[in-house]
Every structure is written in C-alpha cells, then in structure tokens.
Amino acid sequence: MARPIDVAPNSPRELVMARIIEAPRTVVYRCWTDPELLMQWFAPKPWQVTDAKLDVRPGGLNSFMMVGPDGQAFPNAGVYLDVVPNERVVITDAFSSAWVPSDKPFMVAEMTFEDHSGGTLYVARARHWSDEDLKAHEEMGFHTGWGQCADQLEALARTIGA
C-alpha cells in the first residue's frame, strides 16, 4: 500500500495527495503516460478506465472514458500543459483537444515524481477554477479515490521492471 505523506496545498483552491510508492519513478511516470498501463489503475475499483488516448507532449490530447460498475460512462478529455519525462506531468480539462476550449473547465492536475529512499515520492495536485469546483471535487471523494488509485498505481508499478 502506498504510504501517505502530508503535503500542504500551495493555494486555497488546491487539493493535494502525496504517497511514497515502492517503485522507481521512471516506472511510476510510465504508468501515467502509457495508455495500456493507465487503464489498469487510474480509476478506483470497481470503476475502470477504457479508450485511453495519450499524446504525451505539451498541447497533446489526454482522453479516456471512466466506466462505473453499473455502466455509467464519463468521458474525460484534456490536454497536456507541461511534460518533463520522469519528473512532472501537467494536464487540464480547460481544453478538449489541441487548444479548443472545453465547455466547462474544472481543474489543472499536476503530478510530480521524485526519487525517495529507493522508491518515488508521488504528489498529485488538483487546482480548481473556483471554490465550488474544489468543493465538488472533495465531495466526489478526491482524497479517498485518488488515494485508492495511488495504491493501485503502486501495485501495478511493482510488477513492472525499471
């Protein structure tokens, strides 16, 4: 199980989740940037991710479907704002593809990966456009859901060679 670490938000509209993952950061980064790997962990079970398309470069598409146990389907589309291989990935839903504005921007997510005692310090920050969006994300279960996904990420990453 990924070990929780306390990391403070950088701003009032930010939710943050940090974990120590027992896997090399190159592998943790790969789990975020390889669509086949992302689909294996990036939804709290029994939810799942399907149809992932990742063009991992600034301006590139980040698209996937989250599917619930009762068949509910929630499309997620956005773009990469910044990518530093093995260190950082920043995505937003403010754009649906290329630089086409989305109907309702919700957040910018920044994931960082740092070496830590033979593993990875993994920090995910969700920055919201409004106080209402932050509150909605908390009520959706940000901390529980992203924490469960971090555990699933670690379980997968531990099965992959560096």
Order of alpha helices (4+ residues) and beta strands (2+ residues): beta-beta-alpha-alpha-beta-beta-beta-beta-beta-beta-beta-beta-alpha-alpha
